[in-house]
Amino acid sequence: MKIFDAAMTAAALPYPALMDELANVLRQATRNEVTEPLRTVHELPKDGQLLLMPAWDNELGVVKRISIHPKNVERDMPTSRAELLVFDARNGAGLILADGDAVTARRTAALSLLAAKTLQQAPIESILIIGAGRQAQTHAEAFAEVLKPRRFFFYNRTLSRASNLANRIREKGTPAQTIPHPERIGRQVDCIISATSSHSPVIPDDIRDDACIIAVGAFTPEMAEIPPGLLERGLIVVDTLTGARAEAGDLIQAGIDWSRVIPLSAVLDQPPERGPVIFKSVGSAMFDLAAGRLLSHYGM
């Protein structure tokens, strides 16, 4: 079995190829060619949680193990750890053990890129990112690399973390600045990306009619990043309907009419013409499967 550390995992998952594979797996899922049970969550000692996420097709399978330990902050240790096992679905043979955090970060950012390119008809030249953790960083780097916007704005409750992220993006050649009040520039940006674990909305309600909203941080029914008023006004697209119904706290708490909610797979070939468009992602093991396919071909 091959072992991929974080650097090797990232190298094997370039964003353009990963976006294409994510589109492939979404289309295959609509044809029932991919099996993806809902992730299971188990309690661990010291307030920890164990998440198991399997998916497979006729040839390849993946299982991602994620353990979350909030009290690791007190020990100066990572609060989450993850690995992705890639195996041959035909005989069970293990093929690759990859860094699960790198897989999650890159496939989530790549899915957001796919959604933005699909849903936003006009060029995305200015982006506001709310949050300053791993997902915020990866999204900023991915969007800078692929879409090449003219400017980034960053907001985080801890200003120093937002400043560090803005500095990182400036070093890569894209103008970036921190802001103290995201609601003041809501109507100035083409795209807003939220990557927080907030339990109350953080995205500005006052945005342009042609804006694209991408919310990837909240992944439990108790969390919410999108204000209910914006959900009522916008066109809602989700990564998967099954996952969103179970875990998208933004939509669940707002009591959204699910007949209004569209899966990304349904608009890949026929993008909607109206806006603002809201893309809500809670994650899915089939996106790990897309990453597993690229990992299995890396170096060949």
N, C-alpha and C positions, 0 to 999 in steps of 0.2 A: 504493500500500500504506500502511495506517495504522501508525503507530509508537506503541506503548503503553509509557510508562516504568513504573517500579515502582508509583508512586502510582495511575496510571490503571489498571494491571492489577489492583491490589487492589480499586479501586472497582468494577470490572466483575465482580468475583467475590464477591458477598455470600454468606455461608455458607448461609443457608436455600435460596437458589436453586441453589447449587452442590451441596448435598446431594441435592436433587431430581434434578439432572442426572446426578450420579454413580449414583444408583439406576436411572435410565433406561438409562444406558450399560451397567450390569451386567446388567440384564434383556435388553437387546438383544444383548449378547455371548453369552448362553446360547442365543439364537436364531440365532447365526452372522451377525448383521447388522453386526458390527464386526470389522475385521481389525486384529490387533495382533501384529506379529512381535516376537520377543524383542529386547531392546535389545542393541546391539553395543558392545563395548568395545575401544578401540585404544590402544596405547601412544604417548605423546608424549615429547618431549625433557624432560630434567630430572625424571624420575620422574612425569611428568604422564600423565593418561588422558583420552581423548575418548569420551564416551558419546553414542550416537545412538538416539533413541526415536521411532519413527513409529507412527501409527495412523490409521485412516480408516473412514468409513462410505460410504454411497452418494452423499453430497453434500459432506461436509467432510473434510479431512485435516489432521493436525498432524505436525510433526517438531520434537522438542526436542533441542537441542545443549547438552551439558554438558561443560565441561572442568574437570578437577580438577588442581590444582598444589600439592601439600603444601608445597613449598619457598617458596611465596609468603609464608609466615609470616615468613621471614627478610627479605623485602623490604617488609614491612608492607603487603601487598596481599591481596585476597580469595583464598582457596584454591580457590574454585569460582566459575564464571561460567556463565550459561545464558541461552538465548533460545528462545522458542517461535514457530515459523512456523506460521501458520494459512493453509491454501490451499483453493481450490475443487477437490475431488477429481474433478469432472467434466471440468475443462479445464486444471487445473494452475495457474491464476492465483493469485499470492500475494495474500492479503487483509490479514493483520495480522502484525506482528512485535512480540511482547510480551516483557516481562521474565520470563525463565524461572525465576529464583529465586523471584519472587513467585508465579508459577503453582504451582511445586512446593510451596512452603510452605502456600499456601491450600488447594490440592486435597488435600494429605495430611491437614491438620487437618480438613477437611470430611469426608473419608472416615472418619476416626477418630470424628467426631461421629455420622455415619450408623451406624457399627458400634455405638457406645455406646448410641444411642437404640434400635437394633434388638435388641441382645443383653442389655442391662441392664433388667430389668423394674421394679426399684425406682428411685426418684429418686436421682440422684447428687448428694450434698450435700457430700462431702469428697473431694479429689483430691490425690494425691501425684504430683509430676512429677520425674522423675530426668533430669538434664541441664539445660543452661542455654544452648544454642545457638539457632539460628534456629528449628528445629522445636519446641523446648521453648517458646520464646516464643510462636510462632504457636498452638500447641495451647492454651496457657494463656489467651491472649486469645480464641480461638474458643470454648472451653468456658465461659469466664466470660460471654461474650456470649450464647450460645445456651442453655446449661443452667443458668446462674446458680447455681452451687454456693455453699454457705455459707462454705467455707474451702479454701484451697490450702496445700499443704506443698511445699517445694522442696528438693531435694538435688543437689549437684554437688561433685565432688572439689575444685574451686576455689570456696571458700565465697563469695568476693566476687562471683562471677558469679551464684550462686544468690541472693544478697542483692539484687543489681541487678534481677533478674527479679521477686523478691517485691515490691520497692518499686514496680516498674512496675504490677503487678497491684493493689496497694493503692491506687495513685493513680487507678485506674479504678473503685474502690469496693468491691473484694472483699477481705476479710481474707486475709492470706497471711503465712507465716513460713518461715524456713529451719530445717532439721533436720540434725544431724550424723550420725545413724545411721538410715537408712531402715527397716532391719529392725525397729526398735523401734515403729514405728507401722503396720506392715503390716496388722495386724488392726483398725486404727481407721478405715481409709479405705474408701470405696465403690469408688474407681477409682484405678488406678496407671497412669501414662503414662510410658513410657521412650523417650527420644530421644537415645541416645548411639551412638557408634561402638565400643563396648566389644567386646573379644574374649573376655570372660568375664562370666558373669551378674551383673547389678546389681539385678535385681528381687528383693524379699524372697520367700523360699519360704513363710513363714508368713503366709497371708492368709485372709480370711474365705471361707466357702463361697459367699457371694452376691456376691463382688467381681468387678469387671471389669478385666482387664489389657489394656492396649494397648501394643504394642511396635512402634515405627516406625523406630528408629535403625539397627539392624543390617541391612545389605542385601547382604552377601556371605557365602559359605560359611564364611569365617574368623571372622566376627563372631558374637557371641551375647549377648543381654541376659536371656533367660529361663532360670531354673534347670531342669535336666532333671526334677527331682522334681515341680515345679509343672506341667510339661508332661504328666507321667504322670497327674496328678490332675485336671487341668482339661479342659474341652471346648475344642478348638482350632478356630478359624475363621481363614481367611486371605483376603487380598484377591483373589488368584487362585492356583489350584493350580499352574499352569505356572510362574509366577514364584517361588512358595514352594519348589517342588521344586528349582529351579535356584539360588536365592539366599538362602533363609532359613536362615542358619547355625545359629540356635537349634534348629530342627527337624532339620536335617541332622546336626549333631554329636551330638544326643541319640538318633539312630537311630530316630526316631519311626515308628510304624506309620501309613503314609499313608492307610490305610483309615479311620482315626479323624479325619482332617482334613477340614473342611467349608469350601467356598468361601462367601464372604459372600452371593453371589447366590442361594444355595440356601436361605438363612434370612431373606431380606428380608421375605417374606410369612408365614413360619411361624417365629417366633423360638424358639430352644431354651428349655426350661424349667429345665434343670439348670445348675449352676455349680460352681466358678468358671469364667468364660468368658475365654479368652485370644484376643485378636485380634492376628494377626501380619500386618504389612504391609511389603512390600518395594518397592512402587510398580509402576506400569504406565502405558504410554503411552495406554491408553484413558481413564485418568483425566485426562490432559492434553487428550484429545479432548473430554471433558465440559466442561473449562474453555474450550476453543476455541469451543465452541458459544455459551457465554455471551458471550465476547469478541466474537464475530461479530455479536451482536445488541445490543451495548452502544451506548446513545445513540439507538437507533431508536424 
